[in-house]
Amino acid sequence: MSMIFFACVVRVRDGLPLSASTDFHLNQDFLECRKRLKALSSILARYPSRGTAKGHNLSIHFLSSGDIACMAICSSSYSTIMAFCFLEELRWEFAASYNSRSINSASRPYAFIEFDNTIQKVKHHFNSSRGSRAKGSWERVEEELRLQPPVQLQLEATELLNGLSNGGHAAGHVEVAPTYRMQPVTPLGILSLVLNIMCGALNLIRGVHLAEYSFQEDHEGIGNVIAFFLPFLACVFQCYLYLFYSSARKVKTFVLLLCVCSCNIYLYGLRNLWQISFHIGVASLSSYQILARQLLEKQPDYGV
């Protein structure tokens, strides 16, 4: 299948990964290609601004500009021009979001992890509508590649294999597929989980009982049933967001908190002010704990 499988943004001078798409493929060829990309990213400073490492089924394309380089793993049948249109789009998006100072001051891998949302959107667009986004830049990129063809490498090239076996200072930085480790769970965080589970259970029980009555006798009570079930789902997702990393956590957290608050206010009459305050208070505590629990920063030997 002709498509883009993986993309990342790295710092040219040392190969430090700044952001990457969160796709995971278990195909052996893809896993091997990721290792080659890891090695290549650590020696990008040796090459011109554009390059392609060809393989039998997969290819790596890279585009360097200033402090950063955008890299992608595509199927070998994927258009080279389209691949570089994609990388250029990615480069513009990243340059519009971050300045050189923040890039140079980054000290840990995936310091701009939130950019993975943009990578996913651009990648999905290029994979789903093949070229509609790139029509404006297709001719320009084609002309640039004709005047200055990208350097051609082989995935089995000696320098890539050496990069994998020797490691080196820069290679120690690179990790193509990000692994997200969260800070340790705190006692207050455990308390928020327990209270959240209790609130979720209360919402579910009340919702089920009310649903039985509403479907049999009072069909106008469906709104109240929904107002019980939505906070139940919100409690479940709040527990998930606290325990596991998810992109756009802040937005999701505020949406879930707003859902709990709105539904409990809607249920005024079926719940008294103390009950409403309790549920909103628990949701607020859980939201605070979600936002307070950050990714665990890696130590300098993270690549070992």
Disulfide bonds with the S-S distance in Angstrom:
none
